[in-house]
Amino acid sequence: MTPFIAEMVGTALLITFGNGVVANVILSKTKGNGGGLIAITFGWAMAVFIGVYAASGSSGAHLNPAVTIGLAVIGKFEWTLVPTYLVAQLLGSLIGSLIVWMIYREHFDSTEDPEVKLACFATSPAIRNTSQNFATELLATAIFMVAILFIVKPTNTLGSVDALPVALVVLAIGLSLGGPTGYAINPARDLGPRIMHAILPIKNKGKSDWGYAWVPVVGPICGAILGVLIYNKLV
């Protein structure tokens, strides 16, 4: 695969499995309804493992604009390739969200609460406080970035063996730091699905909460930059 295709496919797999477990747990009349936070965090961790494993050999498996930009800031990734990666990641997130909707379409229709439907696509804060929500996403992503930089090889190429530790970092962040905002820590993970929520013909879906949408985009990008700078200082 080309790096573009790898990032697109890897991100699509990430969103398909990640948002898929959310839909299975919270939508009405699913087999997994009521599975709870543990099911969601483990599902997202496995989604990261699958996406990274699939894309690592061809693109380095960023699957996250914040990671791509953060690596470019410290010279571990070429700035000229950043736009290509960002477009691929966004397209992949759109595709993944579409797949989840296609599979759970009848369950979306059977669910009455619009906020539950939106949660299958995008993140939202448990307590809405913009500055605090932003700080949460920033700090969680900074911690994520520092952790994965210790895992990633000097050549910035993730191998299959490295995919599991990255997934475990995401699992730990979800269990420990995911309570306030749902730990987006990935602009594409939130923006692409939110776009799909806005355009898909979902019954009684409510609003896509665009007023909050900048937080899980800008917060992770700033957090990734902070994380790489901290890593460079440490190492």
DRENDREN-398816 format. One record per residue (C-alpha): residue in one letter; x, y, z; residue number from 0. Coordinates in Angstrom, 1 decimal, padded with zeros to 4 digits. Layout:
{r=A xx=X yy=Y zz=Z k=NUM}
...
***
This chain:
{r=M xx=000.0 yy=000.0 zz=000.0 k=0}
{r=T xx=001.0 yy=003.6 zz=-000.5 k=1}
{r=P xx=001.3 yy=005.7 zz=002.7 k=2}
{r=F xx=-001.9 yy=007.5 zz=001.7 k=3}
{r=I xx=-003.9 yy=004.3 zz=001.3 k=4}
{r=A xx=-002.4 yy=002.8 zz=004.5 k=5}
{r=E xx=-003.3 yy=005.9 zz=006.6 k=6}
{r=M xx=-006.8 yy=005.9 zz=005.1 k=7}
{r=V xx=-007.4 yy=002.1 zz=005.6 k=8}
{r=G xx=-005.8 yy=002.1 zz=009.0 k=9}
{r=T xx=-007.9 yy=005.1 zz=010.2 k=10}
{r=A xx=-011.0 yy=003.5 zz=008.7 k=11}
{r=L xx=-010.4 yy=000.3 zz=010.7 k=12}
{r=L xx=-009.7 yy=002.4 zz=013.8 k=13}
{r=I xx=-013.0 yy=004.1 zz=013.6 k=14}
{r=T xx=-015.0 yy=001.1 zz=012.4 k=15}
{r=F xx=-013.9 yy=-000.9 zz=015.5 k=16}
{r=G xx=-013.7 yy=002.0 zz=017.9 k=17}
{r=N xx=-017.1 yy=003.7 zz=017.2 k=18}
{r=G xx=-018.5 yy=000.2 zz=016.5 k=19}
{r=V xx=-018.0 yy=-000.8 zz=020.1 k=20}
{r=V xx=-019.6 yy=002.4 zz=021.3 k=21}
{r=A xx=-022.6 yy=001.8 zz=019.1 k=22}
{r=N xx=-022.9 yy=-001.8 zz=020.3 k=23}
{r=V xx=-022.8 yy=-000.7 zz=024.0 k=24}
{r=I xx=-025.1 yy=002.3 zz=024.0 k=25}
{r=L xx=-027.6 yy=001.9 zz=021.1 k=26}
{r=S xx=-031.0 yy=000.3 zz=021.8 k=27}
{r=K xx=-031.6 yy=-003.4 zz=021.1 k=28}
{r=T xx=-028.1 yy=-004.4 zz=020.4 k=29}
{r=K xx=-026.5 yy=-007.6 zz=021.8 k=30}
{r=G xx=-023.9 yy=-005.5 zz=023.6 k=31}
{r=N xx=-026.3 yy=-002.9 zz=025.1 k=32}
{r=G xx=-025.3 yy=-001.9 zz=028.6 k=33}
{r=G xx=-021.7 yy=-003.3 zz=028.3 k=34}
{r=G xx=-020.3 yy=-000.2 zz=030.0 k=35}
{r=L xx=-017.1 yy=001.7 zz=030.0 k=36}
{r=I xx=-014.8 yy=-001.3 zz=030.2 k=37}
{r=A xx=-016.1 yy=-002.8 zz=027.0 k=38}
{r=I xx=-015.7 yy=000.6 zz=025.2 k=39}
{r=T xx=-012.2 yy=001.2 zz=026.4 k=40}
{r=F xx=-011.0 yy=-002.3 zz=025.5 k=41}
{r=G xx=-012.8 yy=-002.1 zz=022.2 k=42}
{r=W xx=-011.0 yy=001.2 zz=021.4 k=43}
{r=A xx=-007.7 yy=-000.3 zz=022.4 k=44}
{r=M xx=-008.2 yy=-003.3 zz=020.1 k=45}
{r=A xx=-009.3 yy=-000.8 zz=017.4 k=46}
{r=V xx=-005.9 yy=001.0 zz=017.7 k=47}
{r=F xx=-004.1 yy=-002.3 zz=017.6 k=48}
{r=I xx=-005.8 yy=-003.4 zz=014.4 k=49}
{r=G xx=-005.4 yy=000.0 zz=012.7 k=50}
{r=V xx=-001.7 yy=000.3 zz=013.7 k=51}
{r=Y xx=-001.0 yy=-003.3 zz=012.7 k=52}
{r=A xx=-002.6 yy=-002.8 zz=009.3 k=53}
{r=A xx=-000.9 yy=000.4 zz=008.4 k=54}
{r=S xx=002.5 yy=000.2 zz=010.2 k=55}
{r=G xx=004.5 yy=-001.3 zz=007.3 k=56}
{r=S xx=003.4 yy=001.3 zz=004.8 k=57}
{r=S xx=003.0 yy=004.6 zz=006.5 k=58}
{r=G xx=004.2 yy=004.3 zz=010.1 k=59}
{r=A xx=000.6 yy=004.1 zz=011.2 k=60}
{r=H xx=000.0 yy=007.6 zz=012.5 k=61}
{r=L xx=-003.8 yy=007.4 zz=012.1 k=62}
{r=N xx=-004.0 yy=010.7 zz=013.9 k=63}
{r=P xx=-003.4 yy=014.3 zz=012.7 k=64}
{r=A xx=-002.0 yy=015.2 zz=016.1 k=65}
{r=V xx=000.6 yy=012.5 zz=015.9 k=66}
{r=T xx=001.5 yy=013.5 zz=012.3 k=67}
{r=I xx=001.9 yy=017.2 zz=013.2 k=68}
{r=G xx=003.7 yy=016.4 zz=016.5 k=69}
{r=L xx=006.3 yy=014.3 zz=014.7 k=70}
{r=A xx=006.8 yy=016.9 zz=012.1 k=71}
{r=V xx=007.5 yy=019.6 zz=014.7 k=72}
{r=I xx=010.5 yy=017.6 zz=016.1 k=73}
{r=G xx=011.8 yy=016.6 zz=012.7 k=74}
{r=K xx=010.7 yy=013.0 zz=012.8 k=75}
{r=F xx=008.4 yy=013.4 zz=009.8 k=76}
{r=E xx=008.6 yy=015.5 zz=006.6 k=77}
{r=W xx=006.3 yy=018.6 zz=006.6 k=78}
{r=T xx=005.7 yy=018.1 zz=002.9 k=79}
{r=L xx=003.9 yy=014.8 zz=003.6 k=80}
{r=V xx=001.7 yy=016.2 zz=006.4 k=81}
{r=P xx=-001.2 yy=017.3 zz=004.1 k=82}
{r=T xx=-001.3 yy=013.9 zz=002.4 k=83}
{r=Y xx=-001.5 yy=012.2 zz=005.8 k=84}
{r=L xx=-004.1 yy=014.5 zz=007.2 k=85}
{r=V xx=-006.4 yy=014.1 zz=004.1 k=86}
{r=A xx=-006.0 yy=010.3 zz=004.3 k=87}
{r=Q xx=-006.8 yy=010.2 zz=008.0 k=88}
{r=L xx=-009.9 yy=012.3 zz=007.5 k=89}
{r=L xx=-011.2 yy=010.2 zz=004.6 k=90}
{r=G xx=-010.5 yy=007.1 zz=006.6 k=91}
{r=S xx=-012.5 yy=008.4 zz=009.6 k=92}
{r=L xx=-015.4 yy=009.2 zz=007.2 k=93}
{r=I xx=-015.4 yy=005.7 zz=005.8 k=94}
{r=G xx=-015.2 yy=004.1 zz=009.2 k=95}
{r=S xx=-018.2 yy=006.1 zz=010.5 k=96}
{r=L xx=-020.2 yy=005.3 zz=007.4 k=97}
{r=I xx=-019.5 yy=001.6 zz=008.0 k=98}
{r=V xx=-020.7 yy=001.8 zz=011.6 k=99}
{r=W xx=-023.9 yy=003.5 zz=010.6 k=100}
{r=M xx=-024.6 yy=001.0 zz=007.9 k=101}
{r=I xx=-024.2 yy=-001.9 zz=010.3 k=102}
{r=Y xx=-026.2 yy=-000.3 zz=013.2 k=103}
{r=R xx=-028.7 yy=001.6 zz=011.0 k=104}
{r=E xx=-031.8 yy=-000.1 zz=012.5 k=105}
{r=H xx=-030.4 yy=000.4 zz=016.0 k=106}
{r=F xx=-029.9 yy=004.1 zz=015.4 k=107}
{r=D xx=-033.6 yy=004.3 zz=014.3 k=108}
{r=S xx=-034.6 yy=002.4 zz=017.5 k=109}
{r=T xx=-032.7 yy=004.7 zz=019.8 k=110}
{r=E xx=-034.7 yy=007.7 zz=021.0 k=111}
{r=D xx=-032.0 yy=009.9 zz=022.7 k=112}
{r=P xx=-030.2 yy=012.1 zz=020.1 k=113}
{r=E xx=-027.2 yy=012.5 zz=022.5 k=114}
{r=V xx=-026.7 yy=008.7 zz=022.5 k=115}
{r=K xx=-026.7 yy=008.7 zz=018.7 k=116}
{r=L xx=-024.1 yy=011.5 zz=018.6 k=117}
{r=A xx=-021.9 yy=009.6 zz=021.0 k=118}
{r=C xx=-021.6 yy=006.8 zz=018.5 k=119}
{r=F xx=-019.8 yy=009.4 zz=016.2 k=120}
{r=A xx=-018.1 yy=012.1 zz=018.3 k=121}
{r=T xx=-017.0 yy=012.9 zz=021.8 k=122}
{r=S xx=-018.7 yy=015.2 zz=024.3 k=123}
{r=P xx=-017.8 yy=016.4 zz=027.8 k=124}
{r=A xx=-019.3 yy=014.9 zz=030.9 k=125}
{r=I xx=-019.3 yy=018.4 zz=032.4 k=126}
{r=R xx=-019.2 yy=021.2 zz=029.8 k=127}
{r=N xx=-016.5 yy=023.6 zz=030.8 k=128}
{r=T xx=-014.6 yy=024.7 zz=027.6 k=129}
{r=S xx=-011.3 yy=025.6 zz=029.2 k=130}
{r=Q xx=-011.3 yy=022.5 zz=031.4 k=131}
{r=N xx=-012.3 yy=020.3 zz=028.5 k=132}
{r=F xx=-009.6 yy=021.8 zz=026.3 k=133}
{r=A xx=-007.0 yy=021.2 zz=029.0 k=134}
{r=T xx=-008.1 yy=017.6 zz=029.5 k=135}
{r=E xx=-007.7 yy=016.8 zz=025.8 k=136}
{r=L xx=-004.4 yy=018.7 zz=025.7 k=137}
{r=L xx=-002.9 yy=016.9 zz=028.7 k=138}
{r=A xx=-004.2 yy=013.5 zz=027.7 k=139}
{r=T xx=-002.7 yy=013.8 zz=024.2 k=140}
{r=A xx=000.6 yy=015.1 zz=025.6 k=141}
{r=I xx=000.8 yy=012.0 zz=027.8 k=142}
{r=F xx=-000.1 yy=009.8 zz=024.9 k=143}
{r=M xx=002.5 yy=011.4 zz=022.7 k=144}
{r=V xx=005.3 yy=011.0 zz=025.2 k=145}
{r=A xx=004.4 yy=007.4 zz=025.8 k=146}
{r=I xx=004.3 yy=006.4 zz=022.1 k=147}
{r=L xx=007.5 yy=008.2 zz=021.4 k=148}
{r=F xx=009.2 yy=005.9 zz=023.8 k=149}
{r=I xx=007.7 yy=003.0 zz=021.9 k=150}
{r=V xx=008.3 yy=004.1 zz=018.4 k=151}
{r=K xx=011.6 yy=003.1 zz=016.8 k=152}
{r=P xx=014.1 yy=005.8 zz=015.9 k=153}
{r=T xx=013.2 yy=005.3 zz=012.2 k=154}
{r=N xx=009.6 yy=006.3 zz=013.1 k=155}
{r=T xx=008.3 yy=002.9 zz=011.8 k=156}
{r=L xx=005.9 yy=001.0 zz=013.9 k=157}
{r=G xx=006.2 yy=-002.8 zz=013.6 k=158}
{r=S xx=003.6 yy=-005.4 zz=014.5 k=159}
{r=V xx=005.3 yy=-005.9 zz=017.9 k=160}
{r=D xx=004.9 yy=-002.2 zz=018.7 k=161}
{r=A xx=001.2 yy=-002.2 zz=017.9 k=162}
{r=L xx=000.2 yy=-003.8 zz=021.2 k=163}
{r=P xx=002.0 yy=-001.3 zz=023.5 k=164}
{r=V xx=000.4 yy=001.6 zz=021.6 k=165}
{r=A xx=-003.0 yy=-000.1 zz=022.1 k=166}
{r=L xx=-002.3 yy=-000.5 zz=025.8 k=167}
{r=V xx=-001.4 yy=003.2 zz=026.1 k=168}
{r=V xx=-004.8 yy=004.1 zz=024.6 k=169}
{r=L xx=-006.5 yy=001.6 zz=027.0 k=170}
{r=A xx=-004.8 yy=003.2 zz=030.0 k=171}
{r=I xx=-005.7 yy=006.7 zz=028.9 k=172}
{r=G xx=-009.3 yy=005.6 zz=028.4 k=173}
{r=L xx=-009.6 yy=004.0 zz=031.8 k=174}
{r=S xx=-007.7 yy=006.7 zz=033.7 k=175}
{r=L xx=-008.2 yy=010.0 zz=031.8 k=176}
{r=G xx=-011.2 yy=009.4 zz=029.6 k=177}
{r=G xx=-013.9 yy=010.3 zz=032.0 k=178}
{r=P xx=-014.2 yy=014.1 zz=031.5 k=179}
{r=T xx=-014.2 yy=014.3 zz=027.7 k=180}
{r=G xx=-014.3 yy=010.8 zz=026.3 k=181}
{r=Y xx=-010.6 yy=011.0 zz=025.3 k=182}
{r=A xx=-010.7 yy=012.0 zz=021.7 k=183}
{r=I xx=-006.9 yy=012.5 zz=021.6 k=184}
{r=N xx=-007.2 yy=012.4 zz=017.8 k=185}
{r=P xx=-008.7 yy=015.2 zz=015.7 k=186}
{r=A xx=-009.7 yy=012.8 zz=012.8 k=187}
{r=R xx=-011.4 yy=010.4 zz=015.3 k=188}
{r=D xx=-013.8 yy=013.2 zz=016.2 k=189}
{r=L xx=-014.1 yy=015.5 zz=013.2 k=190}
{r=G xx=-014.7 yy=012.9 zz=010.5 k=191}
{r=P xx=-017.4 yy=011.1 zz=012.4 k=192}
{r=R xx=-019.0 yy=014.3 zz=013.4 k=193}
{r=I xx=-019.2 yy=015.3 zz=009.8 k=194}
{r=M xx=-020.9 yy=012.0 zz=009.0 k=195}
{r=H xx=-023.3 yy=012.5 zz=011.8 k=196}
{r=A xx=-024.3 yy=015.8 zz=010.3 k=197}
{r=I xx=-024.9 yy=014.5 zz=006.8 k=198}
{r=L xx=-026.2 yy=010.9 zz=007.3 k=199}
{r=P xx=-030.0 yy=010.5 zz=007.2 k=200}
{r=I xx=-030.4 yy=009.4 zz=010.9 k=201}
{r=K xx=-033.9 yy=009.8 zz=012.4 k=202}
{r=N xx=-034.2 yy=012.2 zz=015.3 k=203}
{r=K xx=-030.4 yy=012.7 zz=015.4 k=204}
{r=G xx=-030.4 yy=016.2 zz=016.9 k=205}
{r=K xx=-027.5 yy=018.6 zz=016.5 k=206}
{r=S xx=-023.9 yy=017.7 zz=015.8 k=207}
{r=D xx=-022.7 yy=020.1 zz=018.5 k=208}
{r=W xx=-020.3 yy=022.1 zz=016.3 k=209}
{r=G xx=-019.8 yy=024.6 zz=019.1 k=210}
{r=Y xx=-017.7 yy=022.0 zz=021.0 k=211}
{r=A xx=-016.1 yy=020.4 zz=017.9 k=212}
{r=W xx=-013.0 yy=022.5 zz=018.0 k=213}
{r=V xx=-012.0 yy=021.2 zz=021.4 k=214}
{r=P xx=-011.2 yy=017.6 zz=020.3 k=215}
{r=V xx=-009.4 yy=019.0 zz=017.3 k=216}
{r=V xx=-007.3 yy=021.9 zz=018.6 k=217}
{r=G xx=-006.7 yy=020.3 zz=022.1 k=218}
{r=P xx=-005.0 yy=017.1 zz=020.8 k=219}
{r=I xx=-002.9 yy=019.0 zz=018.3 k=220}
{r=C xx=-001.6 yy=021.4 zz=021.0 k=221}
{r=G xx=-001.2 yy=018.4 zz=023.3 k=222}
{r=A xx=000.8 yy=016.5 zz=020.7 k=223}
{r=I xx=003.1 yy=019.5 zz=020.2 k=224}
{r=L xx=003.6 yy=019.8 zz=024.0 k=225}
{r=G xx=004.2 yy=016.1 zz=024.3 k=226}
{r=V xx=007.0 yy=016.0 zz=021.6 k=227}
{r=L xx=008.7 yy=019.0 zz=023.2 k=228}
{r=I xx=008.6 yy=017.3 zz=026.6 k=229}
{r=Y xx=010.0 yy=014.1 zz=025.1 k=230}
{r=N xx=012.8 yy=016.0 zz=023.4 k=231}
{r=K xx=013.6 yy=017.6 zz=026.7 k=232}
{r=L xx=013.7 yy=014.3 zz=028.5 k=233}
{r=V xx=015.7 yy=012.5 zz=025.8 k=234}
***
